[in-house]
Amino acid sequence: MDTLPSVLFPTLILSLILSTGAAFAESTDQAFGSAGNPVKTRGASGASDYINSLDCENGAIPEYRHENTTETGPFGRKLDKYVLRCAAESVEMFTIYVDTNHDETDTEAVKGFTSWM
């Protein structure tokens, strides 16, 4: 019977550490435009309007593409994923997640961009 606690206790501790680490990893992905905190838009046209309103920090118009994703947002709905590219002295790539199931469209710019909305 002495071996049961010596096996269960380390297993329990490892389980707690792993579950805490997973929760911590999820909670750190809360930047505006991330899967954990997506841009909220009014439908697909709102998403297009939002993405088209963004300018790179240097004033350039970003190139972008829409990609399919299986990511589910914090409201339990499938998200749209956009990959944006800003060309300057070097090329920067950004990923923005959008939840198109809202009554209004966010006007705040995601990090790395300005918005004229």
C-alpha positions, 0 to 999 in steps of 0.5 A: 500500500505504500507504493500507491501514494508514491505513484499517485502523488507525482502523477497528481502534481504533474497533472496539475502543472500541465493543466496550469501551463495549458491555461497560462498559454491560452490566457497570454494570447489576448492581444487585440486581433488574436484568436483569444481576442478577435476583431469583432465585425458586422458580417463578412462585409464588416470584416472586409471594411475593417481589413481594408481600413488598415495601413501599415505603421509606415503608411503603406497599404498592406497586402492581405489574404484570407485563410481558412481556419478551424479556430473557435473564438471566445464567443464559441464561433468560427473565426476568419483569419487574415494574413497581412504583409507590410513591406518597408525596409524589411517585410513584416507578417501579421495574423489577424483573427476576426469574428464576423457575428456581431452587431457593430464593427470594431474601429480600434487598429490592431498592433502594428497598424493604423486605421482610418475607421 
